[in-house]
Amino acid sequence: MTENEIQLFEGLRKNDEIVFKVIYNKYYSRLYYFIFEFIPIDDLTENIVQDTFFTLWNKRHKLTDNTRLGAYLFTVAKNNCLYKLRDQRYRQKLFSTCPVNEIELDLNLDVLSSLDSSSYTFDEIERIIQETLDELPPQCKRVFILSRFEELKNKEIAEELNISVKVVEKHMTKGLKIFRAALKDYLPFVAYLFIP
């Protein structure tokens, strides 16, 4: 766990609502895109994200010292998705509201069931992200960090680095291609990196 995660974790266990909001803001889009991969309906995805954070808040005192927030949140989200995909009422809603057929739903259920959302997986993802960042050319690395981790728009990045928007786009295309290859075994967990 990083120093930042330790502080967030401790604040959460001390009922700090501001810390909870920081965690919410950090993980909301990550969880949303993860869930949407398996249940492609906005309102159901949103409900599962909210249920996931509700569970985190309600069980914050039961979390152990070695709990990784990311692993915990993705495990809760995964289990909530599995419940919805197995529940006949939700399956009927999926069929009636989006172009998902039963075969696709069953495949999503199988893939989701086999995903490892343990702390080890998230340690491995962090390691791969850091190694991949370190391998990027310096300007490409700066652009990628500003875009995906500091969530700046391409125009803002161009202004900050004093380069054109086209150059920013070129660096992002290159960075995303490299990251997609490096993280191919973990794509559902890092889908947020590839969404503009």
N, C-alpha and C positions, 0 to 999 in steps of 0.2 A: 504494500500500500504506500502511496506517495504521502508526503507530509500534509499536502492539501486534503487528501482523502481522509487522513487520520483526524484532522481538525473538523472536517464536515461530519464525520462519524461521531465524534465526541459531542459536537454541538447538537446533533440530532438526538442523541441519547439524553441530553440535558433539556429537551423540549424547546430548543431554540427555533422558533418559527421562521426567522430570517434564514437560518442555515437550511431549513427544509425548502424554502423558496429557491435558494441557490442550487440545491440538489435537483429540484424540480426543473429549473431552467437548464441545468447542465444535461439532464438525461431525457427530458421530454421528447425532443425530436429523435433522439437515438431509439427510444422505445417505440415511438409512433411508427417510424419506418420499418423497424423490426417486425412489429405486429402486422402492419399493412401488407408485408410480404406474404403472410399466410391468411389474413382475413381482409380482403381488399374492399372494405366498406368503411367510409370515413367515420360514421357515427359509432359503429361497433368498435373500430380501432380506438377512437377517442375514449369510449367507455372503458375499454380494457386498460388503457394508459391510466385513466383516473383511478380505476380499481387497484392498479399496481401501486400507485402512490398512496392510496388510502391504506393499503396493507402495510406499506413501509411505516407510515405514521403510527398506525395502531400497534405494530409489533416492535417499535423502536427500542423499547426497554428489554426486549427478549434477545436482541442481537448480541452475538458474542464479540469479543475483542478482535478476533481474526476474520470477521465478516467483511467481505469486499462489497462495497455498495453496488458497483456495476454488476457483479455476478449475482448478487441478491436480487436486484431489480429485474434483470433479464430472466432469472429463474422464475420469479413471481409472474412476470409477463408471459413467459412460455407456458406455465401451468394454467394461467387464466385463458390463454388461447386454446390449449388442449381441451379444457372444460367446455369452451364455447363450440369448438369443432366437433366434440362428441355429443353435445346436447342437441336433440332433435329439433327443438324450437328454433335454436339459432341456425341450424343447418337450413331449415325451411326459409328463414329470413334471408339467408345468404342466397338461396336459389331464386327467391322472388325479387331481390333488389339489385343483384349484379350478375354479370355474365360468367358465373362460376358453375361448372358442372360437378357432378358427384365424384367423378374420377379425379378431377383436379383437387377437390376438397380432401379426398382420401390420401392423395399424394402429399398435400400440405400437412396433413395429420401425421403421416409416416415420417416426413422429414423433420417436423417439429419434435416428434417423440424421440428421435435419435440425436438431436442436438445436445451437445455437452455445454451447459452454461455454468460450469464450475469455476472456481477462482483460478484454477490452473489455466483454463481457456483464456480468461481475461488477462492473466499475466503474460501469456504467450502473445495475445493480440497487442498488448502494450509494447512488448519486446520487438515484435515485427514492425510496428508503426515507428518506433524510435530508430531501429536499424535502417528502415526504408528512408526515413527523413534524413538520416545521416549520409545516406548514399546519393541523395539528390544533389544536383549542382546548387551552389549557394543561393542564387537568385530564385531558382525554382522552389527551393525549400522555403524561403521567405514568403513567396507568393502563396504556397500551399498552406503554411501555418496561418497566415493572415486570413485566408479564405475559409479554411475548414475548422480551425481551432479558435480563431478570434472573430469569425463570422462577418468579415468585411465583404462588401460588394466589390465586384471587379473594378468599378470606377474609383472607389475609395482606395483600393490597393494601388491602382495606377497613380493616383495623386500622391499617396504616401511614399511610393518608391520612385516617383518621377519617371515613369515609363508609360507607354501607351496601353490602352485597354486590350488591343490586339496581342501585345506581348504578354500581358497577364493571362489572356485566354490560352495562348500557346504553352505557357508554363503549366497552367492548370491541366490542359490536355495531356501533356507529358507526365505530370505528377500522378494524375488519376490512372493512367495506363499502367504505370509502375506499381502503384498501390493495389490496383485490381489484381495484378498478377501475384503480388506478394501476399495478399490477404484472401486468395481464392478459396481457401478452406474455411474461412470465417465470414463470408459475405453477408449472411443474414444479420450478424451482430454489428457489422460496420457499414450497413447500407447508407447511413446518414452521411458518410464521407463522399458518396457518389451522387448525392442529390444536389442539384444546383440551388 
